[in-house]
């Protein structure tokens, strides 16, 4: 039995209701336009040549035969991109990358760093001609040794990916040639003294594999460079303004020359923050003057776009016999892939944050290796860091004989708790989430079969903010055309419409939302980090109050009164001292023109006050002792969301993130050969969870209002993934009696553990 429970703290009129989603009809009827749906006059197809080697020098590229092939309009290599400085560019979710590295990742210039690395591209009349022309491009390689795992990449004798790269760190004790791209240390208190106070210590080594976000729609874009040197790009992306700016830098033109039109997006989960194919399509279009479309195949997506990183971790946590955690120490090494920028910062910032621990030491390493450059994946870094932390917390609770939820309650962070990064924890519902677990029917029900285990884990995500813009155009009939700058990937059109309707006191069905292109709306940061309901919610809140200010002036003009004597209350303008003078929203909007012209509300914000999110997973598993297969028997997701703007969306986010975490825990991984070849680059061989593998996921929405938002919103899309893998690992332990310290916990791994063969 599952349930979707909302534990509300504040009631609103529109926020917290479940209206029909505004984009639903178009999506279920096939009218929605995605990246691969664009058809323009004269449009041709682009295709990209990719390296068969994980690591090699490019000695020469000969494109002459491809250029002469019938039906080919253009061929480009890295020489067709602009010379870019070694400056940092935003690539999404607090991640930055050198422009030189970004450009080289888009089209390799003198070295390929992973199988699938783009080298050249062809634009032809059709896809078959483009593919035939690609085969005519001659590339002379000098093949080099590959380093596939983070542990191999850190060895003293490892092949070096970037000869001129140095370690980004305040510590100078790194070799001049290294694959360690970055090092960071977080320190709180005195960890050695803390462990001296500990009566019990749990420690271990942990490994996780590379996994993909698994979005159903591959990357697609169409670019058209016209004769007036203006460029239009249509794509499916989470980061329209960031990609526009990166294309401009890589092509050596101004951002004002580019209009990027974001289309519907068939999943992203962080994987569509980055820039991959847009500059290639633009370069091809520039050469031939025709619109060029590029759509990746699934193998290209798996081998050439950014997955979540693999990792190696060592960790220990100590507690007193009374149950107080007094010290924690962690060593983390994360794979960045071909270029610097693993999500090590997300792990170090979040991994111990659910708890009040006075002494913490974290050493984090960002390490390049011969795999695709990693990208964000739903709370990037945090799920990996939570896996060992929550396993060790579970182990400590068992050693101390304390209920695992009670143990977490005893050590839960609260407002003002000092974190490992030195900051103070904001108000977040750690205690409330744990109390919701204890009160849940799931936690209080017995396990019902043999070989079953129950596991619980906590996870923390910091959530995100950034610049955001919204424009609300009021129509004479009282409806509103709302344009937001955020790409809608999690239901933001409906959610921000609800927030605007709440401000104005009008029905949400009277608001018609859309997503603007980069020419029609102000700069808005990417849709990522669970930030849209917060930051764009703030923007529409400001736009709504801008409308109210204007309508008060209009009503004052009609009544020949002072604006100070007019107030706006739940959709009605009224005179403060004359109750007979009233105008509803729909009554005043037909009079806009006669009272001064159109009413347009604008909100342009970069809000602080983002609220972090704390989530938990409670999961029951059953292990088949003959095969090692894990069956998910029951699973409930808990999360402090601040305020659930649209509870159905929130429930879907909790369920979706949980399912992805279950796959990460049990099935999903890149199978890599020792020489860097991916062996399962399709959904046939890359095993993702399906509906047949799972029960219905129960949800419990906890609402501890974020004081930094007018409606208490925190953000919900990412925190739910963070605790899942750890919860599954704990449940597997309680089913078989042995700890597994690697992901995924496949049937083979579980059987080896049961039989005592080691991992």
VORORO-559120 format. One record per residue (C-alpha): x, y, z. Coordinates in steps of 0.1 Angstrom, whole numbers, plus 5000, padded with zeros to 4 digits. Layout:
N
XYZ;...
***
This chain:
759
500050005000;501350344991;500250694999;500851054988;500651265019;501051635021;501951775056;500952135050;501852435072;500252725054;497252725031;496952945000;494152994975;495952874944;499252744956;498852394969;496052304944;496352064915;495252244882;495552074848;499052144835;499052404808;501352214784;499551884788;497251884758;499951964733;502151694747;499551414747;498251504713;501651534696;501451904689;504451994712;507552084693;510851924703;514351974691;514151724662;510851864649;512052174632;511652184594;512852494575;513152574538;516452444524;517252264556;520052004554;521451744578;524651744598;526651454611;529651434633;532851224629;533951084662;537150924674;537450544677;540250584702;539950694739;543250874738;545350974708;547151264692;545651394659;548551414635;546451524605;542951554591;542151534554;538651644545;539151694508;537351374497;534351444519;534151804506;533951664470;531351404478;527951464460;525351624482;527851764507;527452144514;530052194541;532752024562;534152174594;536952094619;538252274649;539952524625;536552664617;535952764653;537353094667;540553114687;539353144722;541153264753;541753044783;538853194803;536153034822;532652974808;529552864826;528452514817;525652464843;524852404879;527652614894;530152444870;532552634848;535052514822;537952684804;536752814770;539652634754;538652304770;534952374760;535952444724;538152134722;535351924736;533052044708;535651974681;539051824690;541952014677;545151824684;544151544707;541151314714;540451224750;537650974748;536050734724;533350944707;535251274709;534051494680;536651564653;534851694622;531351734609;529651724575;526451894563;524751724534;521351704516;520351404537;521651184565;522850904542;525051134522;526351294554;527250944568;528950844536;530951154535;532151114571;533750784560;535950974535;537551194561;541051064568;542451114603;545951004612;546150924649;549050844673;547350624698;548250684734;547550474766;544150544782;543350584819;539850474825;539250484863;539950764888;542250544907;544350464876;544450834866;545950924899;548850684898;552350834894;552950654861;549550734846;549250864811;548751244812;545751384794;546651754795;550451824795;550052184805;547252144831;548152214868;546152134899;543752414909;544452434946;545852654974;548152364980;551352374959;552352014967;551151864933;553351754904;553651984874;552151714852;549151544867;545651434860;544551594893;542751894880;541552034913;541851984950;539752124978;539652075016;536952155040;537752155077;535652215108;537052175143;539851925150;539051595135;541851405153;540651525186;537051435176;537951075169;539751055203;536351135219;534550855198;533650525215;532750365182;534050425147;532750295113;534850325082;535150195047;536250225011;533550294984;533350294947;530650404922;530550364885;529750614857;526050644850;523950834825;520951054831;518950844807;516851124792;514550984764;515151264739;518751284724;520251624718;518951794687;519352144673;518952344641;521052644633;520652904605;523353164598;521653414575;523253674552;522953954577;525253764600;522453684624;522153334638;518953154649;519252834669;516352594678;517252344704;516152134734;518252244763;518152344800;520452644794;519352864765;521153184775;524352994786;524452804753;523853114733;526753284751;529052984746;528252954709;529053324705;532453284722;533352974703;532353134670;533953464677;530753674674;528553874697;525753714718;523453984703;523853814669;522353494681;518653424689;518153084706;514652954706;514152684733;511752404724;510152134745;512651914762;512351544765;514251504798;517551644809;518151594846;521251814842;522551644811;521251914788;522952204806;526052174785;527052284750;527752004725;526352034690;525052384687;528452544676;528952264651;525552324635;526352704635;529752654619;528252424592;525452674585;527952964583;529852774556;526952684534;524252954542;521552694548;519852574580;521552274594;520052024618;521951784640;520351504660;522451264680;521850894681;521650694713;525150564710;526450924705;524551034736;526050764757;529650794744;529951164737;527751364761;528251414798;527351134823;527551134861;531051064873;532550744888;534250774921;536550634948;535950724984;537450645018;535450755049;535150715086;532750855112;532950835150;530350865177;530150845215;528450565233;525550805240;524950835203;526551175195;528551185162;531751365171;533951335140;533851255103;536651235078;536351175040;538651135010;536951174977;538251134942;535751204914;536151144877;535851464857;536151284824;538251444796;538251794811;538251934846;534951984864;533551684883;530751754908;533151724937;531952044952;528351924954;529551624974;531851804998;529252075005;526351835011;527551495023;527751565061;525351855061;522251665073;524051625106;525451835134;529151715135;531651935153;534751795137;534951735100;537751705075;537051645038;539651615010;538251624975;540051554942;538851644907;540551404883;540551384845;540451054827;539650914793;535850934794;533351194782;533451514802;531051464831;527851664833;525351744861;522951474871;520151564896;521951714927;525351664911;527851504934;525451484964;524051134958;527550984955;528751154987;525651045006;526150684998;529050615021;527950865048;524550705052;525950355052;528350445080;525650625100;523550315097;526450105108;527050325138;523450315149;523649935147;526849915168;525250145194;521949965194;519950275185;517050285161;518550425128;515950705126;516350795163;520150805158;519651045129;517251255150;519851275178;522351415153;520151615129;521151955117;519052245128;518952615119;522352765128;524352435128;527852495116;528652315084;531852175071;532252465046;532052705075;528552845069;525652815092;522752585082;519652765072;516152665084;515552315069;513252035079;515651765089;513851695122;510451715105;511451475078;512751225103;509651255124;507451205093;509350875088;508750765123;505050845120;504650675086;502650355081;505650215061;508050255090;505650105115;504749805094;506649475097;508649315069;506549035054;508848795038;512148605041;515448755029;513949105032;515649415046;514549775053;516850065048;516650435055;518950725045;518951105045;520151335017;520751705015;520751934985;521552304986;519252404957;519952694934;518953044924;520153294898;518953574875;515453524862;512953724842;509153714837;506853934817;503053934823;500954094796;497454174807;494654124781;491454334780;489454024789;491253974821;493553694810;497353714811;499953604787;502953514809;506453474794;509153314816;512853294809;513252954824;512952644802;510152424816;511452084825;509552014857;506252184852;507352544858;504852694834;501952574856;503852634889;504752994881;501253054868;499952944902;502353184919;501153474897;497553374902;498153374940;499553724939;496653864917;493853664932;492653534899;492053184885;495153004873;493152904842;493153274832;496953264828;498553134796;502253074801;505053034776;508853024775;510553314758;513453304734;516753484742;515653794722;512253834738;512953794775;515753914798;518653694808;517653404828;519953144843;519652784835;516852544846;518852344871;519652304907;515952294917;515852664913;513052764889;510052754913;512152964936;513853224913;511253244885;508553224912;510153544927;510153704892;506453644887;505753754922;507454084913;505654094880;502354044898;502954324922;504054544893;500554484877;498854564910;500754894913;499654994878;496054884884;495855084916;496855394896;494255314870;491455274896;492555594913;492255774879;488755624873;487555724908;489456054908;491055954940;494555924954;496355604948;497055594985;493355544990;493155234968;493954884978;494054554959;492654254978;492353904962;491554014927;489454324936;490454694937;488554884964;488555224979;489755215015;487055455028;484255405003;483055045002;480855114972;483855174950;485054834938;486354694905;487354334900;490354234879;488154154850;486154474853;489154704852;491154534824;488754634796;489555004806;493354974804;493555164771;491355464782;493255494815;496855494801;497455204778;498554844782;499454694816;502554484815;504054344847;507754274848;509954094872;513754094869;515453934899;518553754912;517153654945;518953544976;517353335003;517353004984;516252735007;518052405010;516152075008;516451765030;515051435017;514851075029;514250735014;512750435032;512950115011;512249745016;514049494994;513949114990;517048934979;516848604960;519648404976;519948174945;520448454920;521248774939;518348954923;516949244943;513249304943;512049644955;509149554978;508149894991;509550244988;508550575002;510150914995;510051195020;511151555013;510951895028;509852104998;509152425017;505752465000;504352234973;503152474947;501452184927;501451874949;500951634919;504151774903;505951744936;504851384940;506051304905;509451464912;509851254943;508850934925;510951014894;514151094914;513650784935;513350554905;516550694890;518250634923;517050274924;518450214890;521750384900;521850154931;521049824914;521549824877;523050114859;526750154850;529050214820;530749884812;534250004802;536949794787;540549844800;541450044769;538450284774;535850144751;532250164763;530549824758;526949894766;526150224747;522450154741;519350124762;519249764752;522449694772;522449994796;519949854821;517450114834;514550054857;511150004841;507650004855;507849624856;510749644881;509049864907;506149904930;504250234932;506550484950;504850634980;505551004989;505351215020;505651595013;506951785043;506552155043;508852375064;508552705047;511652875033;511753225049;513653345019;510653314995;507253484997;505453144994;508052945013;509252764982;512452564984;512752354952;512151994949;513551824917;516851704929;517151644966;514951334963;517651144944;520351204970;519450944997;518150664975;521350464967;522350475004;518950355015;519050064991;522549975003;521349975039;518349765030;520449505011;522749485042;519749415065;518549145040;521848955036;523849065067;526849185047;527849535036;528349614999;530449924994;530149964956;527550074932;525749924914;524749624936;524149394907;523049034912;526648924906;528049154932;525349044957;526148674950;529848734955;529148904988;526748625000;529248354990;532148545007;534148594975;534748964981;533949254959;
***
